Amino acid sequence: MERIIATYFIETPIAIEKAAAILAGEQSSGTFVAVPGETEALKARFAARVESVELLEAVTEPAIPGSAAGTGLYHRAIIKVSWSIENFGYNLPVLVSTLQGNLYELTQFTGLKLMELDVPPSYADHFPGPRFGIEGCRRLTGVTGRPLIGTIIKPSIGLTPSETATLVSTLVTAGIDFIKDDELLSSSANSLFEDRVNAVMRVLNHHADRTGKEVMYAFNISGEIDEMMYRYEHILAAGGNCAMISLNSVGLSGTKKICDQGELAIHGHRNGWGMLNRHPLLGIGFPAYQKLWRLAGVDQIHVNGIQNKFWESDDSVVRSIMACLEPMLGGFSIMPVVSSGQWGGQAPETYRRTKTIDLLYMAGGGIMAHPDGPSSGVEAVRQAWKAAVDGLSVEEAAKTYPAFGRSVEKFGTK
């Protein structure tokens, strides 16, 4: 029988092998004491199995409080545990309950993080995965040979539908490929969802009719499932091609329900990610996280950005980008969305470290605050990526491309 394999980074005050066995038992057939009915035949079929243990180091202070009594040392290790898919079949919520569930509350652990997840090939028969992914998003926007260039409506909340449409008109005239609602806005007192969609799509449809260029706009449909379905249909009726979901707020089941419709590209925003990952020994690592959303069918997912405005290191961002680009189940393609304090200045380092142009590169202020206006802001980001692929440094690119040079004057040389 096929098995799911999960990789954990753990810290424990007890022997590593014992802690691994407790984890496997807690999340399958066992509990804190032997119970009637837990036969050897049952355990052979349904019990989780510790596949490997790699001891890393021991420390004298726990990563998080609340441990059981130990020796005064806290042992860290990478462990792999597997489950038969008979335990949960192809049920994503129960899969997550199995892989994470109560583990974070066990006193035998002073640190636990799900780092990686491997699913068997049969999952491709039960989950169609992203309907658009990288190639589909390129097809919808007509962008080849470079990253998609995108931006976010700012201010995040407070603009009327008319004001949003005016800003969108400026951006599409500037040559933008992608625009999104901020995650804080779905339907507010002065920007009802339907009114905003109608106003924005009038601009986008007119632009497409006039130029042949279809700009992707991710309208934030996050809400209750029936409400999201209604909003999804409204975007379709208006001629849109993308919807945005706040993944951690909506959850796997709600997100999968929307993705299963298969007619709009789904932009997955990971707001709230910090509470799942910021602590090095608590939560879930991005390689495992993005696989769950690929299974649900998300086409684009945020990965933060090089030299970002948040806490995440460049190494972590690069790992996230590469995780998205790693093949999964023979074609579950998902587009990394690079964002957070980005402008063209980070393009050379992003390309140097990832060697990919299969990105949605999001710049908010980096486009809107360009000294010569948004049109030059879009041009500057495109120039930066051309320079990056050609191997130019920021300084060399600034001398070669005037619009990008003006960005450097504004935003610095980082």
N, C-alpha and C positions, 0 to 999 in steps of 0.2 A: 504494500500500500504506500502511495506517495506521502511525503512528509514535508511539513513546513519547518524551516530552520531559522532560528533567531539568534543573533549575536548580541551579547550584553557586556557592558563594562560595569563591573561590580566592585564594591568595597564592603568588607565584612570583618567583624571582630572574631569570627570563628573560623575553623578550617575551611579553606576554599571549596574542597570537594563536598564537605557537608552542606555548605551554603548552596552550592549548585544543586544538590539533591533536594534540598528543601524547596528551592524555586521550582524545580520540575514537579515535585509532588503537589505543591500548593496550586499549581495551575493545570493540573490534570486530575488523576484519580485519588490523590491523597489528601489528608488533612493533618491536624496536629496530633492525631492519635489514630491507631488502626481501628477500622469500623467493620462490622459484619457486611459481607458482600464484596469486599475488596479482595477478590480471589486472585490467584496467580494468573489465571486465564484472562481475567478482566484487565489486570495491570499490563500483561503482555500485549493486549490489543490497544488500550487507551492511555496508558501512562506515558508522560513525557520522558524523553531520554536525554541524558547529558552526553553530548557528542565529543566535547573537548574542553580542556581547562588549560589556560595559559597564564601562569603566575607572572605578575608584573613587578610589584614592589610592596613594601609595607610602610605605613606612616603611623605617627603617634597621636594624631588628632583626626577625629572623624570628619568626613565631608559634610554630613548633616547629622543632627542630634537624634536621640531616641533609640540607641542601640541596645541590644541584649548584652549581658555581662560577657566579657571576653578576657583576653590576656593583656590588654593595654596596647596591643598592636592592631592596626586595621589593614587587612590584606586586600590588595587590588589585583584584579585579574580580568581577562577576557574569556568568557565562556560561551559555548554554543549549545543550544538546547533545541530538540526537535519534537514535533507532534505529528501524529498521523492525521491526515485530513479527514479521517472518519470522525474525529472529535467535533468538528465544526462545519465540515463540508465547504461550501462556497459562500459562507455568510460572513461578510466583512465586519459587522459589529461584534459578533461572537469571536471572530479571529482576534480583533483588537483586545477584547476582554481577556482572551487567553494569553496573549503576548505581553500584556501590561497589567490590567486588572488590579488585584490587591497587592501586587508585588511591592509597590512603593511604600506600603504600610508595614511590611514585615520587620520586626525588630532585629532580625538576623542580618539586615543590610543597613549600612550607613551611607550607601551610594548605590544607585542602580540606574542604568541608562540603556534603552534599546538602541543599538547602533546600526544594525543591518537586518535585513529580512530577505529570505530566499523562498520563492514560491515555485511549485512544480509546474511543468508544462501544461497540465490539464486546466490550469486557471485561465489560459487563453481561450478555452472552449466555453467558459462560463462568463467571462468578462470581456466585452469587446474593446475595452480600453478607450483611450482618446480617439474621438472621431476625426479630428483634424490634425493635432500635433504640429510639428515643425513644418512639414510640407504643406499641410492644409492651410495653415496660417499664412504661409508665403503665397499660396495660390489665391487666397481671399484678398490679399493686399497687393498682389502683383510685384512683390519685392524679391529680388534675387541678387546674389553676389555680395550682399552686405547684411548687417543686422537690420531688423525692423527698428525704426526710430519712433519712440513714443513719448507722451507726456501726460500729466495729470491735471485735471481742472483745479485751479486754485483761484480764490480761496476755496478750501475744502468744502465749506458749507456756507450758505448765505446768498449765493447768486440766484437770481430768478431764472426761469427757463429762457427768457429772451436774452438775458445777459450771458447765459451759458452758450446759447446759440451764436451770439456775436463773437465770443471768444473762439468757439469752434471754427467759425468762418475765417478768422484770422489765422488759425493754426493750419487749416487745410490749404489755404492760399499759400502758406509758408512751405508746404510740401510734407507735412507730417504724415506718418503711416498709421499711427495708433494713438487713440486718446481714451482715457478712462475717467469714470467718476471716482472721486475719493471714497474710501471705504466708510467714511463717516456719513455719507449722503446716500440715501435710497429714495425716500419720499418725505420731504420736509414741509413745513407750513407754507413756505413761499416758493417751493419747487416740487409740486406734485409729480410723481413718477411719470404718469402718462403725458403730462404737459411738457416735461423735459424731453422725453423721447420724441414726441411729435416735433418740437421746435428744433432739436438737434438733427433729426433725420431729414427734415426739409432742407437743411443746409447740406448734409452729406449727399442726399440724393441729387440735389441740384449740381453739386460739385462733380459727382460721378457722371451725370448726363453731359456736363460741359467738357470734362477732361478725360473721361474714361478711367479715372483713378478712384478706386474704392478705398476709403479710409475706414479702418476698424475702430469702432467705439464700443467700449465695454461698459454697458449700463449696469449699475449695481442692483441686482434683483434680490439680494439677501433678505430673507423673511421666513414666514411660515410656508409650508410646502404648497398649499393651495394658492397662496399669494404669489409665490415664485412662479408657479405654473402660469398664472394669469399674466404676470409681467413678461415672462418668456414669450408667450403668444403675442403680446402687444408689440414687442420688439420685432418679431417676425412680420407681423402685419404692416409695420411701418417701414420695412425694408432693411432692418439691421442685420448684422452678422455676428454679434458677440454679446455675451452677458458675463457679468462678474459676480462671483460668489465669495463671501468671507468664509473660508473653509472651516476654521475652528469654531465659528459661531453657528454655522448651518449644520455641520457634522457630515459624516460619511453617507448616511442613508439619504438625507435631503440632497446632498450634492450629487450622488449617483442617480437619484430620480430625475434631476434636471439634465445631467449628462446623457442619460438614456434616451432623451428626446432626439438627440443627434442632428439638430438642424442649425444650431448656433455654436460657434467656438466658445469654450468656457475658460474664462480668465480666473485662475485661482489665487486669491489674495490670502496670504498667511498671517494677517494681523493677529497678534496674540502669540506669535511664535516664540518670543522671548521667554514666556513662562514655561514653555515646553522644552527649551534647549539651553537657556543662558547658563544654568549651573552645569559645570562639566561632569557631574556625577548624578544627574537627576533628569528624567524626562525621556526624550527620544531624539536621536540624531537624524539629520536631514536625509541621508541615504535611505533609511527605513521609512521615514515620513513621506517622502515624495513617491515611493512605490505604492503606498496605500492610496494616494490620490490618483496615481496613474490607473490603478485598478478600478477606481470609481469613474474614471473617464475624463479627468481634467486635462485640458489642452495646453495651458500655460500656467506656470507657477513661479512665485517670487523667490529669489535667491539672495536678496540684498546685493551689494555692489562693492567693488574694490574702493578702498579709502572712503568708506561710507560714513554717514553721520551717526550711526548707532554703535553698539558695543562690539559687533562681530568682527573677528580678525579677517584679514585678506586670505589667509590659508583656509579658513572655514568657508568663505565665499567660493573660493576656487573648488574646494571639495564638493560643494553643493552644485555648482555648474556642471562639473564632470559627472556627478551622480545622475543628473538629468539626461546627460548625453549618452550614458551607458545603455546599451540595448537591453530591452526587457521583453520577454515572451514573444520574440520574433517581430516586433513592430509597434510596441507601446511607446510612441514618440511623444515627448513633452517638451515644450519650449521654455528654457530658463528666462525669467524676467529679471533683468538687472536694474536695480533702482536704489534709492536712498542717497541723496546728496550727489547725484551723478551729473557730470557735464563732460565735454569731450576730452578733458584732461586725463581722465582715467582710462580712456580707450587703449592707448599703447600698452599699458601694464596689464589690462584685462586680456588683450589679445596675446601678449607675450606669455602669459601664464596658462591660457586655456587653448590657444591656437584654434579658436572657433569663431565663426560669424553667425552661427545658428543661435541667435539671441534676440530677445526684445529688449532694447536698450532704452530705459526710461529716464528722461531728464525733465524735471519740473522747472525749478528756478534756472537751471542750466540752459534752458531754451527761452523761457519767458523773460528772464532778466538780462538777456544779451544786450550790450550797449546799443546795438543798432536794430533791436526789435526781434520778435519771434522768428521772422523769416530768416534772418541772419543766424539766429540761434539754431534752427534746424540745419541750415547749411554748415554751420561750424561743427556740429556733431557728425554729420556725414563726412566732412573733411577729416575730422579726427580719426574716424574709422578707416578711411582710405590710407591715411598716413600710418596708422597702426599696422595694417596688413602689409604695407610697403616697408615696414621696419624703421620708420622715422621716430625719433624721440619727440617729446612735447616741444622742446625748444626748436628742433628742426622743422616740425610741422607748423609752428607759429610763424616762422620766417617764410614758409612755402605758401600757406593759405591765409589770406587776409581775414576772413570771417573768424577762423579759429584763432588767429593771432589776437583779435579783439577780445575773444573769450578769455584768453590767457591774461590779458590786461585786467579783466574784470574779476576773474575767479582765482588767479594765482597760477602756480606752476606745479602743484602737487599731482 
